[in-house]
Amino acid sequence: MLLNTQIVGGLNEVKGGDRLVVIGTPAEQPALAQLPLPFALQGGKFVDAKKTVIPDDVGIVIMALTKDSRVPTLVATGNAPAGVAKAVQFLVQAKDAQLGTGQALTVNALTEVPPPAPRNWTGYMPVENNFQLSALYNTSGELMQDTTVRGTSAPPVHIAFKALPDDRFLDGSAMTLRYSYSPQMDNRTSAVEVRIDQVTVASKRLSSNGGERETFNFRLPEEKIKSDSVMDVHFVMKPEAGSECGLEADQQLWGTVHANTSFEMRRDNVVRIPDLTLLRTGYPFTEPQDLSTAAIALPTNPTESDVQTLLAFSERLGRVSQAESVKTQVFVGEVPQAAKDRLNVVGIGTRDRLTVPEVFQEEEGFSLGNAFTRQWEQSQVQTTSDNEGVVKAIVSPWNKDRQLIAFTGQTEQGLKELQSLFQKDPLFQKLGGDTLLISSNTPTPVAANPDDYNVQYFQEAKQRRVANTSVVGRVVLFLQDNWFMVPAGIAFVALPLYGFSQLYLNRIDQ
């Protein structure tokens, strides 16, 4: 579900049908003094029923209504930033949020939720190479179990067969389908068919005598398995007696896919960065799924467009990830060096206010400059106006296994274009390359209409390979990347061997 958010400057801007969220201390949010809250304010501080000031490290969560329009309002506050952070963390940690009851509560302590394993993604393939169908999910997000379909027009059994973004499948991956089906099938026209993304990869006839837990082993094409793949097991069932018809004859035909259907996947964990295509799954920020390797940098004194872009990107990351907690770090102004060295960093803001200018400091490649200048390789132009949004990704200059990404533009309008990119699925699925430019052609664009948006991307930076594989796998990858060295290597090894063999033969001859 897409959240339609806006930022208001005061309670007078809130409309009757809105839902309001207030986050911050009383000093940061003067509107708190205008809300009917169960905690009184004295000297700019919240106090309890005994008029004792609530400690700075205690969070406060309140459900309230505005006085005038009676708009439902969620308040996450505290007497200091530490308390506000604790209140917000309470709301995003599912297990802790279940403890909430009543109109208001104070958060004194929270259980630290450990980060999940980096490659433990709910809804995706298990990290083990051998697993059963019961470890996968259907397209509704439920774990697979024995599934039966009926009739000559039986729908396929849908399986979310999604690879992790850093999976590189090798030749030899296979599936053993275990299935049962009813008798009285026409064995000339009845079959079980397996498809990946609507492309048939294997099929087998069904017998007129029926089948009980039969097996069908076949190779899986490694090039077909992607991060959004769907596998269909389709029973094509035709009655043996073609003259019979009616609901009763139709429903007597059935096919079952068993949950102990097994998979043997051969794969390495290899990814090349920078690549914005990976961002469609949230990678690398969603590794692990609690977003604990993500840092977002806003300019000092962020504008409304900066914050709206932050909200749009954060909402998208929330949609493509699933974890018990959220641990994204957001910095206003300079990013601490410790975060640069350890995290994937996103910079948000117009080009002149970007706190990570390193993204445009490469000698070659697309970059934005002063006075609406643009540079690409050796070419440089100056435009009269520039309202395009720009997404630019590079290998992090502080950690070669991380990425630095900028969401930027020359104007505030460019940031609004980026908000549409994150909010609208058809646009978000166009992410690719390491640089993307987006702009709208009409005041009221429709994402599904290709003429309403200009989206252009290109790959210009040399990619770096990040691999988590065996020594043998690394050698294979090296030879694949440097195949031109193989003939020279063979000659380098063969010449000494030839010389030694000649010396040996000469000695024998003597």
Beta strands, then each sheet from edge to edge (+ up, - down):
strand 1: 20-23
strand 2: 40-42
strand 3: 45-47
strand 4: 59-65
strand 5: 72-77
strand 6: 104-107
strand 7: 130-132
strand 8: 147-150
strand 9: 157-160
strand 10: 167-169
strand 11: 174-181
strand 12: 191-196
strand 13: 199-205
strand 14: 211-219
strand 15: 230-236
strand 16: 254-257
strand 17: 262-264
strand 18: 267-273
strand 19: 294-298
strand 20: 329-332
strand 21: 344-348
strand 22: 367-368
strand 23: 373-376
strand 24: 379-382
strand 25: 389-395
strand 26: 403-409
strand 27: 435-440
strand 28: 453-458
strand 29: 464-468
sheet 1: 1+ 5+ 4- 6+
sheet 2: 2+ 3-
sheet 3: 7+ 17- 11+ 14-
sheet 4: 7+ 17- 11+ 16- 8+
sheet 5: 9+ 15- 12+ 13-
sheet 6: 10+ 18- 29+
sheet 7: 20+ 19+ 21+ 26+ 25- 27+ 28-
sheet 8: 22+ 23- 24+
end
